[in-house]
């Protein structure tokens, strides 16, 4: 079964210019609490998606590809990039929780 990991934070609706500089750290820590830590199985699945995206990107730029296959490849690339972003967010939470456990509360 295919899973997609998305952040609950709607980044497109945030006006970062309107955030007070003193609140940026709070925003970072808040976002870190949104993304749960990954299980071993989730990490494996996400890294497989990242690798599939990397391979799809190589294929897209190395061959003449039919339009249908091109759409599949672009979808794999997008999925791989989303998986990479999720890994980064989840690992940020892990780093913060190890560095200062009192910052993050579940």
N, C-alpha and C positions, 0 to 999 in steps of 0.2 A: 504494500500500500504506500502510495506516494504522499509525503507530508510536506507542507510549506511552513517555514518558520518566519513569522512576521512580528515586528515590534508593535506594541499597542500604541505607541506614540506616533501621532500623525505629523511627521516632520514638515509636510508641505504647508500646513496651516500655522506654523510658528514663524513669527516675525522676529528673527534673532537680533535685529537692530534695535528693537524696542526693549530688550532685556537689559536691566541694570547690570553693570559689570560685576557687582557684588553677588548677583544672583546666578552668574554663569556656573560657578562651582556647584551651587545647589541644583541647578538644572542637570548638570552632568551626573551628580549622585542620584537624582530622582530617576533619570533615564536608566541608570545602572540597576535600580531596583525593579524596573519594569520587566527586564529580560531575565528569565530564570536561568540558573546554572544548568549546564547540559549534562545529560547522562552519557555514559560511554557509548551507548547505542546511537544517541542523537549526534554525538560528535562524529562517529563513523559515517552516518548517513549524510551529514552536512559536508564533511570532507569529500565524500564520494561525489556529491553534487558540485562542489567546487571543481574537482578534477574533471568531471564531465563537461563543465562549462569551459574550462581551459582547453580541453581537447576539441570541443565544438568550435571554439574561436580559431584554433589552428586550422581546422578543416575548412572553415568559412573563408579564410584568407589564402588557402593553398590550392583550391580547386574550383572548377566551374561547376556550380551546383544548381540543380533544378529548383524552381521557385518553391515547391512544396518542401523540399529538404531544407532550403534556406530558412523557411519559417520555423521548422523544427530546431534547427541549429541555433537560431536567434533566441528561441525559447529556452534552450539548454544554457546558453550564455547568461541570460537574465536570471535564470534559476540559480546558476552557479554564483553569480554576483550577490544575490540575496542571501544565499547560504553563507558566503564569506562575511558579509556584513553582520549576520546573526552570530557567527562564531566570534567575531571581534567584540560585539556587544556583550555576549555571555562571558567571554574571557576577561573583559574589563571588570565585570562584576566580581569575578573570582579574584582578580588582582586586588581590587579594593577591599574585599572581604578578608583577604589574608593580611593586607597591610594595616587595616584598621577595622576590625569586626564591628565596632560600635556605630560605624557610619551607616551600614546597611542593616535594615531589619525586615524580616519577612512578614 
